[in-house]
Amino acid sequence: MAEKVTPRSEDYAKWYTEVVQRAELADYAPVRGSMVIRPYGYALWENIQRGLDNMFKAIGVQNAYFPLLIPHSFIAKEAEHVAGFAPELVVVTHGGGKELEEPLVIRPTSETVMYSMYAQWIQSWRDLPLKINQWCNVVRWELRTRLFLRTLEFLWQEGHNAFATAEESEEDARRMLGVYQDFIENWTAIPVVAGKKTESQKFPGAVNTYTLEAMMGDRRALQCCTSHNLGQNFSKPFNVQYLDKSNQLQYVWQTSWGLSTRMVGAIVMAHGDDQGLSLPPRLAPTQVVIVPIWKSDAEKAQVLANAQQLVASLGKDLRHRLDNREEYSPGWKFNEWEMRGVPLRIEIGPRDVEKKQVVLVRRDTGEKTTVPQNGLQDKVVALLDEVQSNLYARAKAFLEENSHQLDSYADFKQVIEEKGGFIWAHWCGSSECEAKIKEETTATIRAIPFDHEGESGKCVYDGRPSRGRVVFAKAY
Ligand SMILES: [Zn+2]
């Protein structure tokens, strides 16, 4: 029997790494800080891609592909952008055995290379809006890394939209955050807090950065994705201009928005338990696993024949798998599929064949029910829906239980240290208070919630007036 993973209560970080490796989502690669996404993890990522990609296309976004290598001078064109990314840049200085005249940067993000092309493609107001997304890898030289959460190279999508007016780009940055929220809550079953980043936390080069913050099983925050209103900060240095209806040259207004393989780590930590992963049915590479149970050869023939009929009756829309491997015991298989987070297990033994029934076992609750084989597909579909909603409801309850409204800094420090979670507290808006709180507690402002204004109060740090509560947490 396979060894159990370290319990979450004992060492959460160790639990996380063990689950990622044991469930075969990813493994460490030869280069420090980089990882291999294994077939099971990649299948999960492909389902994330499919779900999101359809949502993007439904609102008129097209996919394209831009190069990995970017001239170094491009990155330097936007002052905040270069300052923000310089410490993480990987620079190529040699090619074909010779030193390059101009060094090349391996993309940490693609604003600059994409907008150098937008400058050529956008001529008049008729070319707007332009909405392009790319699925690709990016490289950032991170010092402290962790599988899926922070690696030197990761996969993501980055969308880049261009508009004629400031209103449209602001509206778009929020619309794209809404698309992500829809996806994250309804597909990954993770509830989020939506809001704006503070000046110190926003994307280098953005006017505004919007974010979705989720709570992981150890009560830390994880930034799931971001959507930026870039204003004209990039269109000016890259000369992305269009002729408006009265034949005047104008700079475009832009947004960029991204979600990465980090989301896989979020799914592990939001839903996983001491038995391993627990995947949301809408994204699980295998939604249902059928485990036949037999002792004698006579039983084996009978059970397998029945199991095969059942598989056929489940149809093509469900992602199912018959585990008829003979080298492993049913108990071993149960553990294995629990570790891999398959939402539903169907057990079938000789007695079930006789009674024309099966046993269904939910991964999220462990609940077992015996149901007739007749009408199995409908039952399975209904149960998968239930698992999906239950995972969300459970994560939502956890988020609420671990969110605290606090007014004194003493309480703030005590709660963040002893309980963790999200702290909704008043903040005066000063970067100094934000920095001091971070220095003294390691908690950062995760988001200024959209509906935050309304309840005025006093800054939790220095007592100056505040127009609303913001969300603080220790974060990944
Ligand atoms: Zn303050």
Boltz pocket constraint, residues with backbone or C-beta under 6 A from the ligand:
constraints:
  - pocket:
      binder: B
      contacts: [[A, 427], [A, 428], [A, 429], [A, 430], [A, 433], [A, 459], [A, 460], [A, 461], [A, 462], [A, 463], [A, 464]]
      max_distance: 6.0
